[in-house]
């Protein structure tokens, strides 16, 4: 699983790097971006806490890296940033390009069980097993201090992976996440393609249902979600109020901020990125 460095750029005293590797889980080449702050580049280098950002539909490892404006803030907090690609690429599966219409093809941060998707569409195992292993083995990342955030489909990924894999991620937040995919058209389309018609399998990848099933608050230090009220997808697809209700039911502290005038894009994300970096820095750098 050796990494190939395909780009490196000086950035706020650290380095913005881009890597490629042959993925055992995906069965195809995968790319990811890493920002390493100055603290991780010294001699000898030391392991630093890190925040992983899961991007949304149509995005790649470059999208948040370029648009979110997170590197300066991460440098100030001494945090590394990891931006994985969102989906397998070049599998040659018919319908793969339908991801642009939020069909199957988009990664959705789960392991597909249905053909033809099950061979390569293993984004959950890729993120929580293979990529974490690579980060710990090849880069100065402290896996015991790893946070998770994401946007839209990636917000869904951040919430569900954090809930499905307790202990792997110390902090969690999201921007305009798909909070209840079993209750929205995007989720129905993707889950039917990847997981089949049995809706009992869908619940295991629905953040609202996962939270409602918790015996106690899984993140007592709190979860942060920002949502724009001018988001065209809010009413039909995102349903943050359902996740809010589930959190209240199990006593999970949640800061759900609703912002008038903000839409679903990266102008919105960039506006509130500083708050998310601070949220994670507080949890990841605390003694």
N, C-alpha and C positions, 0 to 999 in steps of 0.2 A: 504493500500500500504506500509506496514511496510517493512523495509529493513532488510535483514539477512546478517550480516558480515561473509564472508566465508574465509577471509584471510587478514592479516595486517602485513606489513614489514616496519621497520625503513629504511628511505631512504633520504639521503642528508638533515638531520635535520628535515624532515617531515615524513609522513607515506604514503606508497603505500597500498591502500586498494582494496579489491574485494568484491562486493556486489551481492546478488541475491534477486529477488522479483517476486511476481506474478503480471503480467502486465494486466491491464484492457484493454488496446488497442490491445495487441497482443493475449491475451487469453491464454498465456503460460508463464512459468517462463522465466525471462530474467536476464542477468548478465551485469554488467558494472564495470569498474575499475576507481578509483579516486586517484590521488596523491594530498595530502594536504600539502602545505608548512608549515614551522614552524609558520608563522604568523597566520595560521588558527587553531593552536593547543594550543595557550596560554590560560591563565586563567585571565579574560574571553576570549574566542576565539572571533575573529572578522571575519566578512565576507570578503572574498578575491575575486579578479577578477579571471576568469577561462577561459580556452581554451578547447573546445571540439574537439576531433580528431575522424573523421569518417573514419574507415578503409575500405579496398577494398575486392574484391572477395576472398573467402576461408579463410578470417581472422576472428578472434574473438576479444573479449575485451582484450585478452592477447597480441595480436600481436604487436601493436604499443607500448604498455606498456613495453614490453620486448626489442623490437628491435630498437625503434626510438631514444633512448638516450636523452629523453626530460626532465627527472626529475631534473637533476642537474641544467639545464638552467632555468627551471620553478622555482626552489627553489631560484635561484639568483634574479629572477624578482618578487618573491612573488605571483606567479600564481598557481592556482589549475589546474590540468589536468583531463579531463573526457574522457574516452575511452569506448563508448558503444559497445556491440556486434553488428554485422552487419546485422543479419537476425534472423527470428524466428527459433527455434530448436525443433525438435521432434513433428511436427504437424501430421506426418503420411500421408502427401499428396503425391500421386504418382508423381514422377518426381522431388521431393524436392531435391534429391541429384544431379540433373543436374546442380546445381549452380556451380559445379566444371568446367563445360563447358560453363559457363556464360549464362545458360538458366534461366528460372524462377526457383526460389528457393533462389537465392541471393536476399537480401533485397531491393537493389536499392534505398532506402530512399524515397519511395513513398507509397501511400495507394492504393493497388490493388482494382480494381472495378469488375474483372472477377472471376468467379468460376473456380477452387476451392480455389483460392488464397485470395479472398477478406476477408475471415473470420479472418485470422491470419497475412497476409502480410500488416501491417499498420505501417511501419517504420517511415513515415513522422509524423503521429500523435503521435507516441511513442516518437520521439525525441523532437519535438517542444512543445508538450503539457505535456505528462505524465512524461518524464524524467526531463524536466525543473522544473516541479512542485515538484517532489521528491527532486531534488537538493536544491531547495530553502527552502523546508520544513524540511528536515532532515540533511542538511549539511551546513557548514558555507560558502556558495557560494553566491556571489553578482550577482544576475541575471541581474542587470542593466549594468554589466560589463562582458559580456559573448562574447567570440570570437568563430569563427568556422573555422576549417580547415579539410583537409582530403586528401586521396590518391586514385587515380584511380576511382573506383566506389564511394568511399568516397569523392573524390574531386568533382565528379558530385554532390553528396549530399550536400557538403558544399556550392557550388555555387548556386544550385537551391533552397535550403532551405533558404539561406540568401536573395535571391531575391524574393522568394515567401512569406516571412514573414518579411516584413520591420519593423525595430525597435527591433526585438528580439535579433539580433546579432550585436554587435557594430563594429567588425572587421572580415575580411574574407581573407583566403588564400587557396592555394591548391597545392598539388604535383601531377604532371602528371594526371590531371583530364580528365574524359570523358566530353569534352566541348560541343559536339553537338550530343547527342545520337540519335536524329532523322535521322542523316546522317551516322550512322555506324552500322555494323552488330550486335554488342553487344546490342545496343539500340533497334534495330528492334526486336530482339529476346525477350528481356525482356519486352518491351512495348506492343508487341502483346499479350504476355501471361498475363500481369497484367492489361493492359488498353483496350485491344481489337484492332480491325482493324481500328477504326476511328482515323486517324492521327491528327485530330484537338485536340484530348485529349492529344496527345503526346507532343505538343508544350508547354504545361504548365509545363513540366518537363525537358525542354531542356534549359540549361544555356544560350546558344547563342541566342535563340529566346526570352527568358525572358529578357536578357539585351537589345536586339534590340527594345523591346517594351517599355522601360523606357522613361519617359518624360524628365528626367534629371538624372545626375549621382547619383546612390543610395548610393555609398560609396566614397564621395569626398576625404577622406583621403587616398584612394588608395586600390587596390587589388594586392596581390602578388601571382604569380604562378611561380613555377620552373618546367622545363621540360628537361629531358635528351634526347640528340639527338641520342643516341644508344639504345633508347627504341624500342623494337620490335613492340610495339603497336601504335607507333606514327602516322605513315602514314595512317593506315586503320581505327583506332578506336578513337583516341584522339582529333584531329583537333583543337589544341589551336589557330591556325591562324584565325579560324572562330570567336571564342570568342574575339580575339584581334580586329578584324574588327568591331564587334558589340560594343565593348567598345569605340572605336574611334568614331563611329557614334553617340553616345549619350554623348560624353565628359567624360566618366568614366576613371579616372586615373588608369592605369594598368601597373604594372611592370611584364613583362613576360620574364623570363630569360631562355635562351636555353643553355644547357651545353654539350659540346662535350665529348663523351666517357662514359656518364652516362646512365644507363639502367632504368628499371622500378621498381627496388627493394629497399629494405631497406638500402642498402649501400648508394644509392642515397639520400634517405630521411634523413638518419643520417648525411650526409655531409652538408646539408643545413637547418637542423632543427634549428640551432642557429639563423639564419636569420629570420625564421618564428616566433620563440619565441620573438625576438626583435620587429618585426613588430606588433605583437599583444600586447606586453607589452606597447609599445608607445601609442597605441590607447586605451588600457583598463585602464592604470594607469594615463593617463593625467588628469589634474585638470579640 
